[in-house]
Amino acid sequence: MHLRHLQICFLALAIFTPHSFAEGSPTRKPLTLHAAIQDKNFYLLSLFQANPKLSGALASDKTLSQINSTRQQRLRQALQTCQQKPECTFQALVWNDEEIHTVSLALAQIYRSNRQVRKILDEELRASGAYELYQAREGEGLLVSAWELCARGLNEVLTVYGEGVRPRYPRIDSISFDVHSADFQQRTASLTEQLSNETPKLFFESSLTTALQLLAMNHRDEAGRFEPMEESVNRAAVQALRSIHWDKYPYSVIVVPGEGPEDPNVSLAEIGRKRTALAAEAYHAGKAPFILVSGGYVHPSQTRFSEAIEMKKALLSDYHVPEEAILVDPHARHTTTNMRNAAREIYRYNIPIDKQALVVSDPLQITYIQGQSFADRCRSELGYVPYQIITRSSDTSIVFLPEVESLEQNPMDPLDP
C-alpha cells in the first residue's frame, strides 16, 4: 500500500539558476516526492513502488516473494499468540539481520541481471543525493547500502512507536501512548489485523505501511509539515533567489539555530529572540541576502510552536526583514540538524555552495559549534560533519561552507530524516 493513500502530498523542489553559481560544483537533482513522510525517510522504497519496471522486477523475484510470504505468515501467527501485546506483535514486522542480508543478496542479483533495473537505479539513486554517503560505491553496493539503511529505519519506527523502546532523545521523541494501555493495544491490534488480511505486492510493504501508520497514530507528522516548503513558508524567498546578484554580498545566507522554550504556552524562547535580533542586524548590514531560520516542533514534546516559524514571525513584525529575505527550516530538532538542514537548503535551492555562509547565535552556542565535541557528535549521530568551519568572525558568528553529505537521508531520526 503506497503512502499516497494517506494523502500526505509533497511536490518537487524547484530548480533555480542564481547568478555566479560555480561551474563544476557538485549538485544533486531535487527529489520528486509525492508523500513527504515516506519519501523523506525511505526514498528507495518509494522509488520501488513508483516505478513499474522496478516494482515488477521485485514482485517477480522468487527470493523476495518467499520473504514476503514468510513475513506475512509470521504476522498472522503473532496475532494468534501475542494476545494483543504490541511489543510481541510488532516484532513480527521487524527486520532481522538474516532477512536484511537475504534481501540484499536478492537485490544485488536483480541489479546484476536486469539491465533496465540497473539503468533506472544508477540514474535515480545517484542523482537524488538521498544516499550521498554511499556515492563512492559501485551501483550494486549503493543499492544494497540504501536498502539496509531503509530496513534499519523501519525497525526504528516499529520499535520506538510500536513497542515503546526509548529513542536517542526520549524527552522529545518518545511514543505518545502507554503501550500497556487497553486503548493502544486495541488500536495496534486493529492495525495489524487489517495488514495480516492483505497480500502486499512488495516484500517491504507490510512493515512500511505499519511504520507510517504508527507515526500517524502518535501524531508524529513533523517531517511532513509545511511541505512543499517552496510553495508555503519559503515561497517568497525561493522566488527571490532568481534575481540575486551573489557577488554583492560577503555571505550567501545567515543561519539562525532555534531554541525551544520549555513552557508550552511560550511561542519563542528569549534566547531564540536574541538570536533573531542578531540575524536581523547582520541582514540589515548587508551581510547576506537571506536569513535562514532553523528549528522544528521540539520543546516541550509535541509543542504547537515551531522555533523557525516563530523566529520568522519576529523577523517580519519586529525587525523589518521582508518575507522574501527569509528562508525557513521548520524541521530541525537539534543543533546538528540545524547545520545539516541549512546545508540541505543551500544545495536544494541552488544557492552557491562555494560561497561562505554565516551562523549567528549567542557566544555559548557559537563556541559549541566551533568545537571538536560538536563535530564528534555530528559524526556519531549523522555519520558525517555537515559543514566546514572557515573562521569565527565574532563572538556571535561563525563562517562555514556546506557539505554535500548533508543530503543523506536519516530514517533513524524519522521526525526529521
C-alpha positions in Angstrom: 0.0 0.0 0.0 1.6 3.3 -1.1 1.5 6.2 1.3 -0.3 8.4 -1.3 -3.4 6.7 0.1 -2.7 8.6 3.3 -3.0 11.8 1.3 0.2 13.5 2.6 1.4 15.3 -0.5 4.8 16.7 -1.3 5.8 18.3 -4.6 9.2 18.5 -6.2 11.7 21.2 -5.1 12.1 23.7 -8.0 15.4 24.1 -9.7 16.8 27.6 -9.9 19.8 29.2 -11.5 21.2 32.0 -9.4 23.9 34.3 -10.7 27.6 33.4 -10.1 27.0 29.7 -9.4 30.3 28.0 -9.5 30.9 25.8 -12.6 31.7 22.2 -11.8 30.3 22.3 -8.3 28.7 19.1 -7.1 24.9 19.3 -7.4 22.1 16.9 -6.7 18.8 16.7 -8.6 16.0 17.8 -6.4 13.9 15.0 -5.2 10.5 14.5 -6.8 8.4 13.5 -3.8 4.7 12.5 -3.6 4.4 11.6 0.1 6.6 13.7 2.4 7.0 11.5 5.4 7.6 8.3 3.4 9.7 9.8 0.8 11.9 11.8 3.1 12.6 8.7 5.2 12.5 5.9 2.7 13.3 7.3 -0.8 14.4 3.9 -2.1 11.2 2.2 -1.1 9.2 5.0 -2.7 11.2 4.6 -5.9 10.5 0.8 -5.9 6.8 1.5 -5.6 6.5 4.3 -8.0 8.4 2.8 -10.9 6.5 -0.1 -12.7 9.7 -1.7 -14.0 11.3 -1.7 -10.6 8.2 -3.0 -8.8 7.6 -5.6 -11.4 11.1 -6.9 -11.1 10.9 -7.1 -7.3 7.4 -8.7 -7.3 8.5 -11.5 -9.7 11.7 -12.4 -7.9 11.3 -15.8 -6.1 13.5 -15.0 -3.1 11.8 -11.7 -2.4 8.4 -13.3 -2.9 9.3 -16.0 -0.4 10.4 -13.4 2.1 7.1 -11.6 1.6 5.1 -14.8 2.2 7.1 -15.8 5.2 6.8 -12.5 6.9 3.0 -12.3 6.3 2.6 -15.8 7.8 4.7 -14.7 10.8 2.5 -11.7 11.3 -0.7 -13.9 11.2 0.9 -16.3 13.7 1.8 -13.4 16.0 -1.7 -12.2 16.1 -2.8 -15.6 17.3 -0.1 -16.0 20.0 0.8 -12.5 21.2 -2.5 -11.8 23.0 -2.6 -8.1 21.7 0.8 -7.3 23.3 2.2 -4.7 20.9 5.9 -5.5 21.8 5.3 -9.1 20.7 3.2 -8.4 17.6 5.4 -5.7 16.1 8.4 -8.0 16.4 6.9 -10.0 13.6 7.3 -6.9 11.3 10.9 -6.0 12.5 13.6 -7.0 10.0 16.2 -9.3 11.5 19.8 -9.4 10.3 19.3 -12.6 8.3 16.3 -11.2 6.4 18.1 -8.0 5.7 21.1 -9.9 4.3 18.9 -12.2 2.2 17.1 -9.2 0.7 20.5 -7.5 0.0 21.7 -10.6 -2.0 18.4 -10.7 -3.9 18.5 -7.0 -4.8 22.2 -7.3 -5.9 21.3 -10.3 -8.2 18.4 -8.3 -9.7 20.7 -5.4 -10.3 23.3 -7.5 -12.0 20.9 -9.4 -14.2 18.3 -6.8 -15.2 19.7 -4.0 -17.4 16.5 -1.9 -17.2 16.6 -2.0 -13.4 20.3 -1.2 -13.4 19.8 1.8 -15.6 16.9 3.2 -13.5 18.7 2.8 -10.2 22.0 4.1 -11.5 20.3 7.3 -12.7 17.8 7.9 -9.8 19.7 6.9 -6.7 22.9 8.8 -7.5 21.1 11.9 -8.7 18.8 12.0 -5.7 21.5 12.6 -3.1 19.4 10.6 -0.7 22.2 8.1 -0.1 25.1 10.5 -0.5 27.3 8.7 1.9 27.5 5.7 -0.5 28.2 7.6 -3.7 31.7 6.2 -3.9 30.3 2.7 -4.1 29.5 1.0 -7.4 25.8 0.6 -8.3 25.2 -2.7 -6.6 26.8 -1.5 -3.4 24.9 1.7 -3.4 21.6 -0.2 -3.8 22.4 -2.6 -1.0 23.5 0.2 1.3 20.4 2.2 0.6 18.2 -0.9 1.4 20.0 -1.7 4.6 19.5 1.9 5.8 15.8 1.7 5.0 15.5 -1.5 6.9 17.1 -0.1 10.0 14.9 3.0 9.7 11.8 0.8 9.5 12.9 -1.1 12.6 13.5 2.2 14.5 9.9 3.3 13.9 8.4 -0.1 14.7 10.3 -0.5 17.9 10.0 3.1 19.2 6.4 3.9 18.2 5.1 0.4 18.3 6.9 -1.3 21.1 7.7 1.8 23.2 11.5 1.4 23.1 13.4 4.5 24.2 14.7 6.6 21.3 18.0 8.5 21.5 16.2 11.6 22.8 13.3 10.3 24.9 12.2 13.7 26.2 11.2 14.9 22.8 10.8 11.8 20.5 9.1 9.1 22.6 5.9 7.2 21.9 2.7 9.1 22.8 1.0 6.1 24.4 1.3 3.7 27.3 2.0 0.5 25.4 0.3 -1.5 28.1 -3.0 0.6 27.9 -6.1 -1.0 26.5 -6.5 1.9 24.1 -3.1 1.4 22.5 -3.5 -2.4 22.4 -6.9 -2.1 20.7 -5.5 0.4 18.1 -2.5 -1.7 17.2 -4.5 -4.9 17.1 -6.9 -3.3 14.6 -3.9 -2.1 12.5 -2.0 -5.4 12.4 -5.1 -7.5 11.9 -6.0 -5.5 8.8 -2.5 -5.8 7.5 -2.5 -9.6 8.1 -5.5 -10.0 5.8 -3.9 -8.1 2.9 -1.4 -9.5 0.4 1.3 -6.9 -0.2 2.7 -6.8 -3.6 6.3 -5.9 -2.5 8.3 -7.6 0.3 8.7 -4.4 2.4 5.2 -3.0 2.2 3.7 -4.5 5.4 6.4 -3.1 7.6 6.4 0.2 5.7 2.7 0.7 6.0 2.8 -0.2 9.7 5.6 2.2 10.4 3.8 5.1 8.6 0.6 4.4 10.4 2.4 4.2 13.8 3.8 7.7 13.1 0.4 9.0 12.3 -1.2 7.3 15.3 1.4 9.0 17.5 0.8 12.4 15.9 4.4 12.4 14.6 4.0 14.1 11.3 6.7 16.7 12.0 8.7 15.7 8.9 5.8 16.5 6.6 4.7 19.8 8.0 4.9 22.8 5.6 5.8 20.6 2.7 6.3 21.6 0.0 8.1 24.4 1.6 8.8 26.2 -1.7 5.0 26.6 -2.0 4.4 27.7 1.6 6.8 29.1 4.1 9.7 29.5 1.6 7.7 30.6 -1.5 8.6 34.3 -1.4 12.3 33.7 -0.7 12.6 30.9 -3.3 11.1 33.2 -6.0 13.6 35.9 -5.0 16.5 33.6 -5.5 16.2 34.0 -9.2 17.3 37.6 -9.2 20.1 37.6 -6.5 23.5 39.0 -7.5 25.6 37.0 -5.1 28.8 39.0 -5.7 27.2 41.9 -3.8 27.2 40.0 -0.5 30.0 38.6 1.6 27.9 35.6 2.6 25.1 33.5 1.0 22.8 33.1 4.0 22.7 34.0 7.7 21.7 30.8 9.6 19.9 31.2 12.9 19.6 28.0 15.1 16.4 27.9 17.2 16.0 27.5 20.9 12.8 26.0 22.2 11.1 27.1 25.4 10.1 24.5 28.0 6.8 26.4 28.7 4.1 25.1 26.3 2.5 28.5 26.4 5.6 30.4 25.3 6.0 30.6 21.5 9.6 31.9 21.3 12.2 31.5 23.9 14.1 34.6 25.0 17.4 33.1 23.7 15.7 32.5 20.4 14.6 36.1 20.2 18.1 37.4 20.9 19.5 35.2 18.2 16.8 36.5 15.8 17.8 40.1 16.6 21.5 39.3 15.8 20.4 37.8 12.5 18.3 40.9 11.6 21.3 43.1 12.5 23.6 41.2 10.2 21.0 41.2 7.4 20.4 45.0 7.6 24.2 45.4 7.5 24.2 43.7 4.1 26.0 40.5 5.2 23.7 38.2 3.1 20.5 38.4 1.0 18.8 35.8 3.1 18.2 34.8 6.8 17.7 31.1 7.2 15.9 30.4 10.5 16.1 26.8 11.6 14.1 24.8 14.3 11.2 22.5 14.5 8.4 21.5 16.9 10.7 20.3 19.7 10.5 21.7 23.2 8.4 20.7 25.1 7.5 17.5 23.4 4.8 17.8 20.8 4.6 21.6 21.2 2.4 23.5 18.9 5.1 26.0 18.2 7.9 25.7 15.6 11.1 27.6 16.5 11.7 28.6 12.9 8.2 29.8 12.2 8.1 31.9 15.4 11.5 33.4 14.5 10.2 34.3 11.1 7.2 36.0 12.6 9.5 38.0 14.8 11.7 39.0 11.9 8.7 40.2 10.0 6.9 42.0 12.8 9.8 43.3 15.0 12.9 43.6 12.9 11.6 44.8 9.5 13.0 41.9 7.5 10.9 41.3 4.3 9.4 37.9 3.8 11.3 37.4 0.5 14.6 37.5 2.5 13.6 34.7 5.0 14.2 31.0 4.4 12.7 28.6 6.9 13.7 25.2 8.1 10.8 24.2 10.3 12.1 20.6 10.9 15.5 20.6 12.7 15.3 19.2 16.2 19.0 19.6 17.3 22.0 21.8 16.6 23.4 19.0 14.4 20.4 19.2 12.2 20.2 23.0 12.3 23.5 22.8 10.4 22.6 19.9 8.2 19.3 21.3 7.1 20.8 24.7 6.4 23.3 22.9 4.1 20.5 21.0 2.5 18.5 24.1 1.6 21.7 25.7 0.2 22.1 22.6 -2.1 18.4 22.0 -2.9 17.7 25.7 -3.7 20.8 26.0 -5.8 22.4 28.7 -3.6 26.1 29.0 -4.4 27.7 26.2 -2.4 31.2 27.6 -2.8 30.1 30.9 -1.2 30.7 31.1 2.6 27.6 31.2 4.9 27.3 32.7 8.3 25.8 31.3 11.5 24.8 33.8 14.2 23.9 32.8 17.7 24.8 33.5 21.3 28.5 33.1 22.2 28.0 29.9 24.1 26.4 28.1 21.1 28.9 29.6 18.6 31.7 28.2 20.8 30.0 24.8 20.9 29.5 24.7 17.1 33.2 25.6 16.6 34.4 22.9 18.9 35.6 19.3 18.3 32.9 17.8 20.5 30.2 19.1 18.2 31.9 17.7 15.2 32.2 14.4 17.0 28.5 14.5 17.9 27.7 15.1 14.2 29.8 12.0 13.2 28.1 9.9 15.8 24.5 10.9 15.1 24.6 11.7 11.4 27.6 9.8 10.2 29.5 12.8 8.9 30.1 16.5 9.6 27.6 18.7 7.5 29.8 21.8 7.5 33.3 23.0 7.1 34.3 25.7 9.6 36.2 28.6 8.0 36.6 31.1 10.8 35.0 32.5 13.8 34.2 36.1 12.7 33.0 37.4 16.1 31.8 36.3 19.5 28.3 35.7 18.0 29.1 34.4 14.5 31.0 31.7 12.7 31.7 31.3 8.9 31.2 27.9 7.2 30.8 26.1 3.9 28.1 23.4 3.5 29.0 19.8 2.8 27.1 17.7 0.2 26.8 14.7 2.6 24.1 16.8 4.2 21.7 15.4 1.6 21.9 11.9 3.1 18.6 10.7 4.4 18.5 9.6 8.1 15.4 7.4 8.8 16.9 6.7 12.2 15.5 10.1 13.1 12.1 9.8 11.4 10.7 13.1 12.7 13.4 15.0 10.8 15.2 12.5 8.5 
